[in-house]
Amino acid sequence: MSLLRRRKQPQQPPEQPNEDSSNGSDHDEKGKKKAGSSSSSGAAAEVPEPAPSKEATKRTRAKWSCVDSCCWLVGCVCSAWWLLLFLYNAMPASFPQYVTEAITGPLPDPPGVKLQKEGLRVKHPVVFVPGIVTGGLELWEGHQCAEGLFRKRLWGGTFGDVYKRPLCWVEHMSLDNETGLDKPGIRVRPVTGLVAADYFVPGYFVWAVLIANLARIGYEEKTMYMAAYDWRLSFQNTEVRDQTLSRIKSNIELLVATNGGNRVVVIPHSMGVLYFLHFMKWVEAPPPMGGGGGPNWCAKHIKSVMNIGGPFLGVPKAVAGLFSSEAKDVAVARAIAPEVLDSDFLGLQTLRHLMRMTRTWDSTMSMIPKGGDTIWGDLDWSPEDGFECKANNQKTNDSKVSKDANGKNEVHPEPVKYGRIVSFGKDVAEAPSSEIEQIEFRLVQLFHIYLQDAVKGNNIAHSNTSCRDIWTEYHELGWGGIKAVADYKVYTAGSIIDLLRFVAPRMMQRGSVHFSYGIADNLDDPKYGHYKYWSNPLETKLPNAPEMEIFSMYGVGIPTERAYVYKLAQQAECYIPFQIDASAEGGDENSCLKGGVYLANGDETVPVLSAGYMCAKGWRGKTRFNPSGSKTYVREYSHSPPSNLLEGRGTQSGAHVDIMGNFALIEDIIRIAAGATGEELGGDQVYSDIFKWSDKIKLKL
């Protein structure tokens, strides 16, 4: 009750002070006591405050904190998202196609529908071989931080756990740095079936469009097989750990036996091209190293190998990825917002964790450029000499000056020295070789010297104990070794291998057991029977299968990474010490140098030279690399981007992954699967200068 009384007291109107008190007028003694009593008991709060002025009200309303802005932005984004999602689910399924046709005119029939009308039906079984990163991986055993993720996808799907528990995800996606196999207590395995690589993430197709079009002419799971494998492992280790090569052999034999003896059409994509090249040697090699299928296994079981976007001779992009965990897009993003990728905010350290993880994936070393300076060029020469990076014009012009459409003289940029895959500084990338002062040293020998310095404490890792959480081999290299790498100034394909052995010795030590990057002098030498040579087309022979056809199918007309301009990073300890110099520009819209990257013709990932050379020349006719004379074809697809957003990723794309939805490519595949030959397709289809560039390469055939 006393509490209620106390709460009722403020309701009584307080006594108003006399307005004349300031003039010295007398007051009642009782009033004085009452006022004194009120002030002593804290009743001054009961006196109503004067009404705020208009200026104070305006100042109060004008206050707008950062939190308010963030909440407002998130609310707007969420509202817009839910509205769009509602409209998408409410509209008829045919509405996007109706709008697209209203803008661009009637769409052509998908290839499967078109060829079904022509009477084509299922004939040869089809085997898909996915490339790197496009196949799903799921968890079978993990540490405590991965509780609840049994048989959930760690790679592919929604990637939800990358955001929920990123460090746990990195730990489980990494392999053992010594063995290249599983870490103790972790088992991550490839998803099986067509769902393994039909979509990379929801809405982003890889094989789904091709599968759907094949189904139009009668294909189903009993005539299609997805040769899923753990793309992180070295090719031979997929057999050691999972017996994947044996499973592929058994499934191909089953497909042939249950489809009237019709041989399979194999469709590898990206790194899957190298993986299947390894398989063709493995399956015929005697056990225990090989599958024991005998010298005629491929001739009996394979009709055609239709390689899509194949990095036969490697990709310069792999060098940048292993050297600094970068590519063109990453370098541009870092230049725009350097603190996002390099900052230690919340312990993200994105690129360093990425490097630590990807350097345990031995498969990435299969795509290091092969053939050295003979294939890729040296300090002064490359096969693509004379290539011009004009938009919508991927042809070369040997003249320095030509006339444009108005008859005015147009000066072409200086030729690019593509052979210099890594240059420290734009001036080094452009200078005549005679003006480049390189410090002559053997990288492998110096590694031992600088490693001794590291042991003594003169290394990056000891300068900051937090580096141990994001350890990369740069932390053992030492500042002297890092400086020596930059002082060497320029690296060609011939010296890139030494560079990687110097900066990543453990990775390259594992890789040297599984991969090789040279050119064979004598393919009859018994040493080339070892599996480390099987994925290098310059150190192995094609199978004895004269009736087997080999296609090289890839996109052209897209600027593709070919060489890089590097710089030393400004940051100190714990940082990756080398960066692509995104400030290096050609200074002209037609220049091939964009954001520190020299661009050439290709499919955005694989240069034309790597994708096309073997089928254009190396395997063309009977050569020492193709002794049985299997027929080879080059099929290029000129890139045409979608005309509007409603077309999605387009039906005429030549991009490395988007080409899987290219109607012309899908039609070619379906015709071959239905029984056609390469000659019936029209033979070669070429838009680039691949034959001209191939002729410049002086390789004994």
VMD Tcl script that draws the C-alpha trace (Angstrom):
set ca {
  {0.00 0.00 0.00}
  {2.83 2.38 0.75}
  {4.08 1.82 -2.80}
  {0.68 2.76 -4.20}
  {0.60 5.92 -2.09}
  {4.05 6.82 -3.30}
  {2.95 6.43 -6.92}
  {-0.14 8.56 -6.36}
  {1.70 11.50 -4.83}
  {3.00 12.96 -8.13}
  {-0.61 13.26 -9.31}
  {-1.17 16.13 -6.83}
  {-0.55 19.48 -8.47}
  {2.63 21.04 -7.14}
  {2.65 24.46 -5.61}
  {3.56 27.16 -8.03}
  {6.32 29.50 -6.87}
  {5.47 33.19 -6.51}
  {6.42 35.09 -9.62}
  {7.52 38.08 -7.49}
  {10.06 36.08 -5.48}
  {12.87 37.40 -7.61}
  {11.98 40.96 -6.52}
  {12.64 40.26 -2.81}
  {8.93 39.98 -1.67}
  {8.21 38.13 1.56}
  {6.95 34.56 1.54}
  {5.02 32.52 3.95}
  {7.17 30.63 6.46}
  {5.17 27.49 5.81}
  {5.76 27.78 2.09}
  {9.48 28.07 2.68}
  {9.55 24.90 4.76}
  {7.51 23.09 2.12}
  {9.83 24.19 -0.67}
  {12.88 23.21 1.36}
  {11.36 19.85 2.14}
  {10.57 19.24 -1.52}
  {14.05 20.08 -2.71}
  {15.69 17.91 -0.08}
  {13.56 14.88 -1.04}
  {14.34 15.17 -4.75}
  {10.90 16.44 -5.71}
  {12.38 18.88 -8.14}
  {11.76 16.21 -10.83}
  {8.04 16.75 -10.26}
  {8.25 20.23 -11.63}
  {7.27 20.12 -15.31}
  {10.09 21.02 -17.69}
  {9.55 23.84 -20.13}
  {8.43 22.73 -23.60}
  {11.37 22.13 -25.96}
  {12.04 24.79 -28.53}
  {11.52 24.18 -32.25}
  {15.27 24.22 -32.85}
  {15.88 21.51 -30.24}
  {13.10 19.38 -31.74}
  {14.64 19.75 -35.20}
  {18.08 18.77 -33.87}
  {16.61 15.67 -32.18}
  {14.84 14.57 -35.34}
  {17.96 15.16 -37.42}
  {20.02 12.60 -35.51}
  {20.51 9.47 -37.68}
  {22.99 6.88 -36.53}
  {24.96 4.35 -38.57}
  {22.85 1.57 -37.05}
  {19.70 3.25 -38.34}
  {21.18 3.41 -41.83}
  {22.22 -0.23 -41.76}
  {18.81 -1.36 -40.50}
  {17.09 0.73 -43.16}
  {19.29 -0.73 -45.89}
  {18.80 -4.32 -44.73}
  {15.06 -3.75 -44.50}
  {14.90 -2.39 -48.04}
  {16.97 -5.26 -49.44}
  {14.90 -7.89 -47.63}
  {11.64 -6.29 -48.70}
  {12.75 -6.08 -52.32}
  {13.98 -9.68 -52.19}
  {10.72 -11.02 -50.81}
  {8.73 -8.99 -53.32}
  {10.76 -10.33 -56.24}
  {10.54 -13.86 -54.86}
  {6.76 -13.53 -54.55}
  {6.43 -12.23 -58.10}
  {8.70 -14.99 -59.42}
  {6.59 -17.71 -57.80}
  {3.32 -16.04 -58.74}
  {4.05 -15.56 -62.44}
  {3.32 -18.35 -64.95}
  {6.29 -20.55 -65.86}
  {6.11 -19.40 -69.47}
  {6.19 -15.68 -68.63}
  {10.01 -15.17 -68.84}
  {10.07 -16.92 -72.21}
  {7.12 -14.79 -73.38}
  {8.90 -11.56 -72.40}
  {12.16 -12.71 -73.99}
  {10.44 -13.59 -77.24}
  {8.65 -10.25 -77.21}
  {12.02 -8.49 -77.03}
  {14.24 -10.70 -79.19}
  {11.75 -12.61 -81.32}
  {10.93 -16.33 -81.24}
  {13.56 -18.49 -79.57}
  {15.01 -21.46 -81.46}
  {14.10 -24.95 -80.34}
  {16.56 -26.49 -77.88}
  {18.97 -28.88 -79.65}
  {17.29 -31.94 -78.17}
  {13.88 -30.93 -79.51}
  {15.31 -30.01 -82.90}
  {17.18 -33.29 -83.33}
  {14.26 -35.32 -82.03}
  {12.18 -33.87 -84.87}
  {14.94 -34.95 -87.26}
  {14.54 -38.51 -86.01}
  {17.74 -38.88 -83.96}
  {17.57 -41.43 -81.17}
  {19.81 -42.72 -78.39}
  {22.62 -44.95 -79.61}
  {26.01 -44.63 -77.91}
  {26.14 -44.47 -74.10}
  {27.51 -41.20 -72.75}
  {30.07 -40.70 -69.97}
  {30.51 -37.26 -68.34}
  {33.82 -36.39 -66.66}
  {33.48 -33.19 -64.60}
  {36.34 -30.76 -64.06}
  {37.87 -29.14 -61.03}
  {35.49 -27.57 -58.47}
  {32.28 -28.41 -60.42}
  {31.69 -31.79 -58.70}
  {29.97 -31.96 -55.34}
  {31.76 -33.20 -52.21}
  {30.02 -34.42 -49.04}
  {31.13 -35.13 -45.49}
  {31.28 -38.71 -44.19}
  {33.40 -38.13 -41.09}
  {34.58 -34.96 -39.42}
  {35.66 -33.18 -36.28}
  {33.36 -31.89 -33.56}
  {32.90 -28.53 -35.25}
  {31.20 -30.34 -38.17}
  {28.57 -31.97 -35.98}
  {25.31 -32.46 -37.88}
  {26.86 -32.33 -41.35}
  {26.99 -36.07 -42.07}
  {26.48 -36.55 -45.83}
  {25.83 -32.84 -46.26}
  {27.58 -31.10 -49.12}
  {30.68 -29.18 -48.14}
  {31.31 -28.26 -51.78}
  {28.48 -27.37 -54.14}
  {24.87 -26.84 -53.20}
  {24.20 -23.78 -51.09}
  {27.65 -23.45 -49.42}
  {25.78 -22.56 -46.23}
  {28.52 -23.82 -43.93}
  {31.10 -21.52 -45.50}
  {29.27 -18.66 -43.80}
  {28.23 -20.45 -40.62}
  {31.60 -21.99 -39.71}
  {34.24 -20.87 -42.22}
  {37.37 -22.06 -40.39}
  {35.82 -25.46 -39.77}
  {34.93 -25.63 -43.47}
  {38.51 -24.77 -44.50}
  {39.84 -27.44 -42.14}
  {37.61 -30.15 -43.64}
  {38.18 -29.12 -47.27}
  {41.96 -29.18 -46.84}
  {44.00 -32.33 -47.39}
  {47.04 -33.52 -45.46}
  {50.03 -31.38 -46.41}
  {52.41 -34.35 -46.32}
  {50.44 -37.17 -47.96}
  {47.94 -35.30 -50.15}
  {45.20 -37.58 -48.75}
  {42.68 -37.26 -45.91}
  {43.59 -35.62 -42.65}
  {43.14 -37.84 -39.57}
  {39.50 -37.99 -38.52}
  {38.16 -36.41 -41.74}
  {36.52 -38.14 -44.70}
  {35.14 -35.99 -47.52}
  {33.92 -37.97 -50.53}
  {32.51 -37.15 -53.99}
  {28.76 -37.10 -54.53}
  {27.70 -39.85 -56.94}
  {25.18 -39.97 -59.78}
  {24.11 -37.31 -62.26}
  {23.32 -34.95 -59.38}
  {27.04 -34.80 -58.56}
  {27.63 -32.07 -61.13}
  {24.37 -31.18 -62.88}
  {24.23 -27.90 -60.93}
  {27.12 -26.28 -59.09}
  {24.78 -24.23 -56.89}
  {21.00 -23.93 -57.23}
  {20.25 -22.13 -60.49}
  {23.83 -22.35 -61.83}
  {23.92 -25.25 -64.28}
  {26.99 -27.20 -65.31}
  {25.84 -30.45 -66.96}
  {22.08 -30.04 -66.44}
  {21.30 -28.44 -69.83}
  {23.25 -31.08 -71.76}
  {21.62 -33.88 -69.76}
  {18.13 -32.45 -70.40}
  {18.75 -32.21 -74.16}
  {20.12 -35.75 -74.35}
  {16.99 -36.92 -72.55}
  {14.92 -35.44 -75.40}
  {16.18 -38.11 -77.78}
  {15.78 -40.96 -75.30}
  {18.76 -40.91 -72.95}
  {18.29 -41.83 -69.30}
  {20.43 -43.00 -66.39}
  {21.03 -46.43 -67.88}
  {22.67 -44.78 -70.91}
  {24.40 -41.90 -69.06}
  {27.06 -42.04 -66.36}
  {28.67 -39.24 -64.35}
  {32.27 -40.23 -63.59}
  {32.43 -38.26 -60.35}
  {35.74 -38.15 -58.48}
  {37.38 -36.16 -55.71}
  {38.89 -33.39 -57.83}
  {41.18 -32.27 -54.98}
  {43.33 -35.41 -55.16}
  {46.09 -36.20 -57.61}
  {44.74 -38.42 -60.37}
  {46.48 -41.59 -59.24}
  {45.42 -41.00 -55.63}
  {41.75 -41.13 -56.64}
  {42.46 -44.80 -57.38}
  {44.57 -45.34 -54.26}
  {41.93 -43.95 -51.90}
  {38.58 -44.45 -53.63}
  {39.29 -46.88 -56.52}
  {37.65 -44.30 -58.78}
  {39.55 -45.30 -61.93}
  {38.50 -48.94 -61.41}
  {34.88 -47.85 -61.00}
  {35.00 -45.81 -64.21}
  {36.45 -48.82 -66.06}
  {33.73 -51.14 -64.72}
  {30.92 -48.71 -65.50}
  {32.11 -48.15 -69.07}
  {32.32 -51.90 -69.62}
  {28.79 -52.26 -68.20}
  {27.43 -49.49 -70.43}
  {28.89 -51.12 -73.54}
  {27.66 -54.58 -72.55}
  {24.08 -53.42 -71.81}
  {23.71 -51.20 -74.90}
  {24.25 -53.69 -77.69}
  {28.02 -53.37 -77.77}
  {27.89 -49.70 -78.79}
  {31.04 -47.94 -77.62}
  {30.77 -44.95 -75.28}
  {31.09 -41.28 -76.10}
  {33.17 -39.66 -73.34}
  {32.65 -35.94 -72.61}
  {35.29 -34.52 -70.23}
  {35.22 -30.86 -69.23}
  {38.07 -28.64 -68.02}
  {40.46 -30.55 -65.74}
  {38.39 -33.66 -66.45}
  {40.13 -33.66 -69.84}
  {43.48 -34.29 -68.14}
  {41.91 -36.77 -65.74}
  {40.52 -38.87 -68.59}
  {43.82 -38.65 -70.48}
  {45.37 -40.19 -67.36}
  {42.60 -42.81 -67.28}
  {43.24 -43.94 -70.88}
  {46.85 -44.73 -70.00}
  {45.96 -46.26 -66.63}
  {43.28 -48.59 -68.00}
  {45.68 -50.23 -70.47}
  {48.74 -50.35 -68.19}
  {49.47 -53.60 -66.33}
  {48.71 -53.82 -62.61}
  {49.51 -52.87 -59.91}
  {50.12 -49.39 -61.35}
  {47.46 -49.70 -64.06}
  {44.05 -51.23 -64.61}
  {45.18 -54.21 -66.68}
  {42.71 -53.68 -69.52}
  {45.27 -54.47 -72.21}
  {46.47 -52.46 -75.23}
  {43.13 -52.60 -77.08}
  {40.75 -51.65 -74.27}
  {40.15 -48.07 -75.50}
  {39.62 -49.23 -79.09}
  {36.96 -51.69 -77.91}
  {35.10 -49.38 -75.55}
  {35.46 -45.73 -76.68}
  {33.95 -44.25 -79.86}
  {34.81 -40.58 -79.28}
  {36.35 -38.31 -76.67}
  {34.73 -34.87 -76.90}
  {36.93 -32.62 -74.77}
  {35.28 -29.35 -73.69}
  {37.54 -26.46 -72.60}
  {40.49 -28.78 -72.11}
  {43.67 -27.30 -70.57}
  {45.85 -29.88 -72.37}
  {49.01 -27.81 -71.96}
  {48.06 -26.14 -68.67}
  {46.87 -22.62 -67.90}
  {48.81 -19.55 -66.68}
  {45.89 -18.97 -64.30}
  {47.10 -21.96 -62.28}
  {50.46 -20.21 -61.73}
  {48.80 -17.11 -60.30}
  {46.56 -19.23 -58.11}
  {49.42 -21.21 -56.60}
  {51.82 -18.26 -56.39}
  {49.55 -15.67 -54.74}
  {46.00 -17.13 -54.59}
  {44.92 -14.59 -57.18}
  {43.41 -14.24 -60.61}
  {42.31 -11.22 -62.60}
  {39.00 -10.79 -60.76}
  {40.63 -11.11 -57.33}
  {43.28 -8.53 -58.24}
  {40.59 -6.08 -59.38}
  {38.54 -6.64 -56.21}
  {41.62 -6.08 -54.07}
  {42.37 -2.83 -55.90}
  {38.80 -1.57 -55.35}
  {38.51 -2.63 -51.70}
  {41.91 -3.76 -50.41}
  {40.79 -4.05 -46.81}
  {38.18 -6.71 -47.63}
  {40.57 -9.43 -48.78}
  {43.67 -8.39 -46.85}
  {42.19 -7.20 -43.58}
  {42.47 -9.13 -40.33}
  {38.98 -7.91 -39.40}
  {37.17 -10.72 -37.55}
  {40.13 -12.96 -38.36}
  {39.00 -13.49 -41.94}
  {42.40 -13.38 -43.67}
  {40.61 -14.69 -46.74}
  {43.40 -15.15 -49.27}
  {45.78 -16.71 -46.79}
  {43.24 -19.31 -45.72}
  {42.48 -19.90 -49.39}
  {46.17 -20.44 -50.15}
  {46.62 -22.75 -47.18}
  {43.69 -24.86 -48.41}
  {44.29 -24.92 -52.16}
  {47.98 -25.74 -51.82}
  {46.94 -29.07 -50.32}
  {44.91 -29.88 -53.45}
  {47.40 -31.79 -55.59}
  {45.12 -31.70 -58.64}
  {45.82 -27.99 -59.13}
  {49.41 -28.84 -60.05}
  {48.14 -30.80 -63.08}
  {47.33 -27.47 -64.75}
  {50.73 -25.80 -64.45}
  {51.87 -24.90 -68.01}
  {53.56 -27.82 -69.79}
  {56.16 -27.80 -72.51}
  {58.27 -24.93 -71.20}
  {59.52 -22.20 -73.51}
  {59.05 -24.40 -76.59}
  {55.27 -24.15 -76.23}
  {54.66 -20.91 -74.33}
  {57.52 -18.74 -75.57}
  {60.55 -17.12 -73.96}
  {61.62 -13.57 -73.09}
  {61.37 -12.39 -76.70}
  {59.01 -14.77 -78.48}
  {55.63 -16.47 -78.13}
  {53.29 -18.21 -80.59}
  {50.64 -15.49 -80.17}
  {52.98 -12.70 -81.31}
  {50.92 -10.14 -83.24}
  {47.63 -10.85 -81.46}
  {45.47 -7.74 -81.00}
  {43.02 -7.34 -78.15}
  {40.41 -5.38 -80.09}
  {36.84 -5.82 -78.99}
  {34.91 -8.17 -81.28}
  {38.03 -8.71 -83.35}
  {40.16 -11.66 -82.38}
  {42.30 -11.80 -85.52}
  {45.88 -10.72 -85.84}
  {47.35 -8.04 -88.01}
  {51.06 -8.03 -88.66}
  {51.17 -4.36 -89.70}
  {51.88 -1.64 -87.20}
  {49.59 0.93 -88.80}
  {46.26 0.37 -90.54}
  {43.30 2.51 -91.48}
  {40.07 2.58 -89.56}
  {36.58 2.85 -91.05}
  {37.02 6.60 -91.64}
  {40.30 6.14 -93.47}
  {42.40 7.56 -90.64}
  {45.64 5.99 -89.57}
  {45.27 3.82 -86.50}
  {48.36 2.99 -84.46}
  {48.41 -0.47 -82.91}
  {49.86 -1.15 -79.47}
  {53.32 -2.59 -79.12}
  {53.37 -6.41 -79.32}
  {52.95 -8.24 -76.04}
  {55.72 -10.51 -74.79}
  {53.43 -13.33 -73.66}
  {56.37 -15.62 -72.91}
  {57.03 -13.63 -69.72}
  {54.35 -15.32 -67.64}
  {55.39 -13.52 -64.43}
  {57.12 -10.12 -64.50}
  {57.92 -7.96 -61.50}
  {56.97 -4.52 -62.81}
  {55.36 -3.31 -66.02}
  {58.70 -1.93 -67.19}
  {60.21 -5.41 -66.94}
  {57.30 -6.93 -68.84}
  {57.84 -4.51 -71.75}
  {61.63 -4.05 -71.79}
  {63.89 -5.71 -74.36}
  {65.48 -8.81 -72.87}
  {68.95 -7.29 -73.25}
  {67.98 -4.52 -70.80}
  {66.71 -6.82 -68.06}
  {69.32 -7.31 -65.35}
  {68.55 -10.58 -63.65}
  {70.39 -11.81 -60.61}
  {71.81 -15.10 -61.80}
  {71.17 -17.80 -59.27}
  {69.73 -21.26 -59.10}
  {66.50 -21.06 -57.16}
  {66.67 -24.56 -55.83}
  {70.12 -24.04 -54.34}
  {69.17 -20.73 -52.75}
  {66.16 -22.31 -51.14}
  {68.41 -24.30 -48.82}
  {70.30 -21.15 -47.85}
  {67.18 -19.18 -46.99}
  {65.60 -22.12 -45.27}
  {68.58 -22.12 -42.90}
  {67.89 -18.44 -42.20}
  {64.31 -19.33 -41.43}
  {65.35 -21.93 -38.91}
  {67.53 -19.36 -37.17}
  {64.51 -17.12 -36.74}
  {64.86 -14.80 -39.71}
  {61.49 -15.75 -41.08}
  {58.04 -14.28 -41.27}
  {56.36 -16.81 -39.04}
  {58.48 -15.92 -36.02}
  {57.75 -12.23 -36.41}
  {54.11 -12.73 -35.60}
  {52.83 -15.74 -33.68}
  {49.35 -15.37 -35.20}
  {50.83 -16.54 -38.52}
  {50.76 -20.08 -37.24}
  {46.98 -20.03 -37.53}
  {47.17 -19.18 -41.23}
  {50.47 -20.84 -42.08}
  {51.66 -20.85 -45.66}
  {55.09 -21.81 -46.93}
  {55.94 -18.13 -47.39}
  {56.29 -17.93 -43.62}
  {59.34 -20.21 -43.80}
  {60.86 -18.59 -46.86}
  {62.42 -15.59 -45.14}
  {62.66 -11.99 -46.29}
  {65.86 -12.72 -48.18}
  {64.15 -15.39 -50.25}
  {61.18 -13.15 -50.99}
  {63.49 -10.37 -52.15}
  {65.43 -12.83 -54.32}
  {62.22 -13.90 -56.09}
  {61.43 -10.30 -57.01}
  {65.01 -9.53 -58.02}
  {64.99 -12.32 -60.59}
  {62.42 -10.03 -62.31}
  {60.86 -12.27 -64.97}
  {59.83 -15.91 -65.30}
  {58.93 -17.89 -68.40}
  {57.22 -21.28 -68.55}
  {60.69 -22.83 -68.34}
  {61.53 -21.18 -65.02}
  {58.04 -21.17 -63.47}
  {58.56 -24.70 -62.19}
  {61.73 -23.64 -60.36}
  {59.90 -20.61 -58.96}
  {57.11 -22.76 -57.52}
  {59.60 -25.25 -56.12}
  {61.29 -22.35 -54.36}
  {58.21 -20.71 -52.83}
  {56.15 -23.88 -52.22}
  {58.63 -26.74 -51.73}
  {56.32 -29.10 -49.85}
  {53.53 -28.75 -52.38}
  {55.85 -29.23 -55.34}
  {57.57 -32.17 -53.66}
  {54.22 -33.95 -53.50}
  {53.40 -32.83 -57.04}
  {56.66 -34.12 -58.50}
  {55.52 -37.65 -57.65}
  {52.29 -37.27 -59.64}
  {52.87 -34.78 -62.48}
  {55.48 -33.80 -65.05}
  {55.71 -30.73 -67.29}
  {58.36 -31.45 -69.89}
  {58.56 -32.75 -73.46}
  {59.58 -36.37 -74.04}
  {62.62 -37.00 -76.21}
  {61.95 -40.71 -76.61}
  {58.46 -41.96 -75.75}
  {59.68 -45.54 -75.88}
  {61.84 -44.93 -72.83}
  {60.48 -47.21 -70.04}
  {60.40 -44.29 -67.60}
  {57.34 -42.89 -69.41}
  {55.40 -45.90 -68.20}
  {55.16 -44.18 -64.81}
  {51.81 -42.57 -63.96}
  {53.35 -39.12 -63.36}
  {53.61 -38.67 -67.15}
  {50.12 -39.90 -68.10}
  {48.30 -36.55 -67.90}
  {50.91 -34.68 -69.95}
  {50.12 -35.10 -73.69}
  {53.72 -34.15 -74.51}
  {55.11 -37.09 -72.53}
  {52.71 -39.86 -73.41}
  {51.13 -41.61 -76.41}
  {47.46 -41.83 -77.25}
  {45.99 -45.36 -77.05}
  {46.24 -47.72 -79.99}
  {42.72 -46.91 -81.22}
  {42.69 -45.78 -84.87}
  {38.86 -45.68 -84.99}
  {38.56 -43.48 -81.92}
  {37.91 -39.79 -82.61}
  {39.21 -36.97 -80.43}
  {37.58 -33.54 -80.39}
  {38.85 -30.33 -78.88}
  {35.80 -28.09 -78.27}
  {36.23 -24.69 -76.68}
  {35.09 -21.09 -76.74}
  {36.97 -18.20 -78.34}
  {36.62 -14.45 -78.41}
  {36.94 -13.78 -74.67}
  {40.00 -12.07 -73.14}
  {41.82 -14.78 -71.22}
  {44.66 -14.57 -68.69}
  {48.03 -15.27 -70.30}
  {50.72 -13.40 -68.28}
  {50.96 -11.26 -65.14}
  {52.64 -8.14 -63.77}
  {53.51 -8.60 -60.09}
  {54.74 -6.43 -57.25}
  {55.89 -6.95 -53.68}
  {53.06 -6.49 -51.21}
  {53.25 -3.47 -48.91}
  {51.92 -5.31 -45.88}
  {54.26 -6.84 -43.36}
  {54.22 -10.15 -41.55}
  {51.57 -12.81 -42.11}
  {50.63 -11.46 -45.53}
  {51.18 -13.14 -48.88}
  {54.24 -11.21 -50.04}
  {53.38 -11.05 -53.76}
  {50.43 -9.40 -55.49}
  {49.25 -8.84 -59.04}
  {49.83 -5.14 -59.71}
  {46.28 -4.06 -60.59}
  {47.53 -0.52 -61.33}
  {49.46 -1.76 -64.38}
  {47.40 -0.72 -67.39}
  {48.15 -0.55 -71.08}
  {46.84 2.99 -71.38}
  {44.71 2.21 -74.44}
  {41.29 0.60 -74.71}
  {42.70 -1.89 -77.20}
  {45.65 -2.80 -74.98}
  {46.07 -6.40 -73.87}
  {47.21 -5.26 -70.40}
  {44.27 -4.84 -68.04}
  {44.66 -4.60 -64.28}
  {48.09 -6.22 -64.20}
  {47.06 -9.12 -66.47}
  {48.04 -9.63 -70.10}
  {45.08 -11.08 -72.00}
  {44.97 -13.33 -75.05}
  {42.27 -15.19 -76.95}
  {40.47 -17.98 -75.13}
  {37.40 -18.95 -73.13}
  {38.14 -16.73 -70.11}
  {40.08 -19.54 -68.38}
  {41.98 -21.61 -70.95}
  {43.96 -19.84 -73.70}
  {43.38 -21.05 -77.25}
  {46.99 -22.26 -77.41}
  {46.46 -24.78 -74.60}
  {42.99 -25.93 -75.66}
  {43.68 -26.31 -79.37}
  {47.33 -27.17 -80.06}
  {47.23 -30.95 -79.57}
  {44.24 -31.53 -81.86}
  {45.44 -28.89 -84.34}
  {48.99 -30.22 -84.65}
  {50.38 -32.39 -81.85}
  {47.95 -35.27 -82.54}
  {47.00 -34.37 -86.11}
  {47.68 -37.39 -88.31}
  {50.22 -40.03 -87.29}
  {52.71 -38.43 -84.94}
  {54.90 -39.80 -82.18}
  {52.20 -38.67 -79.73}
  {49.45 -40.35 -81.82}
  {51.08 -43.40 -83.39}
  {47.81 -45.10 -84.41}
  {46.55 -41.99 -86.22}
  {43.32 -41.39 -84.30}
  {41.38 -38.62 -86.04}
  {41.34 -35.26 -84.31}
  {39.08 -32.26 -84.79}
  {39.12 -28.67 -83.56}
  {35.65 -27.23 -82.93}
  {35.67 -23.59 -81.79}
  {32.57 -21.68 -80.66}
  {32.66 -17.93 -81.02}
  {31.45 -16.23 -77.88}
  {28.25 -14.22 -78.05}
  {26.97 -12.87 -74.71}
  {23.25 -12.86 -73.90}
  {21.40 -9.88 -75.31}
  {19.39 -9.29 -72.13}
  {19.10 -10.53 -68.56}
  {16.13 -12.75 -69.37}
  {18.36 -14.96 -71.50}
  {20.30 -15.97 -68.40}
  {23.79 -17.14 -69.33}
  {22.94 -17.31 -73.01}
  {22.74 -20.04 -75.62}
  {25.80 -18.94 -77.63}
  {28.30 -18.40 -74.85}
  {31.92 -19.45 -75.26}
  {32.85 -18.95 -71.60}
  {34.58 -21.82 -69.86}
  {31.53 -23.08 -67.92}
  {28.69 -21.29 -69.71}
  {29.64 -23.08 -72.93}
  {27.95 -26.13 -71.40}
  {24.69 -24.42 -72.35}
  {25.82 -23.47 -75.88}
  {23.20 -24.82 -78.32}
  {25.72 -25.38 -81.12}
  {28.05 -27.40 -78.87}
  {25.16 -29.44 -77.47}
  {23.93 -30.20 -80.97}
  {27.39 -31.41 -82.00}
  {27.56 -33.71 -78.97}
  {24.09 -35.17 -79.55}
  {24.84 -35.88 -83.20}
  {28.03 -37.75 -82.29}
  {26.22 -39.67 -79.53}
  {23.50 -40.60 -82.02}
  {26.08 -42.10 -84.38}
  {27.58 -39.31 -86.52}
  {31.30 -38.91 -87.17}
  {33.54 -35.87 -87.04}
  {33.52 -35.62 -90.83}
  {29.71 -35.59 -90.83}
  {29.81 -32.67 -88.40}
  {31.88 -30.76 -90.95}
  {35.37 -31.42 -89.63}
  {37.20 -28.46 -88.10}
  {35.37 -25.27 -87.15}
  {37.89 -22.53 -86.40}
  {37.59 -18.79 -85.68}
  {40.99 -18.15 -84.09}
  {44.56 -18.36 -85.37}
  {45.23 -21.71 -83.68}
  {46.68 -23.33 -86.83}
  {48.93 -20.33 -87.47}
  {50.13 -20.31 -83.86}
  {50.64 -24.08 -83.86}
  {52.91 -23.82 -86.90}
  {55.16 -21.40 -85.00}
  {55.88 -24.03 -82.34}
  {58.98 -25.99 -83.26}
  {58.25 -29.37 -81.73}
  {59.47 -32.69 -83.08}
  {56.41 -34.70 -84.12}
}
mol new
graphics top color blue
foreach p $ca { graphics top sphere $p radius 0.5 }
foreach p [lrange $ca 0 end-1] q [lrange $ca 1 end] { graphics top cylinder $p $q radius 0.2 }
display resetview
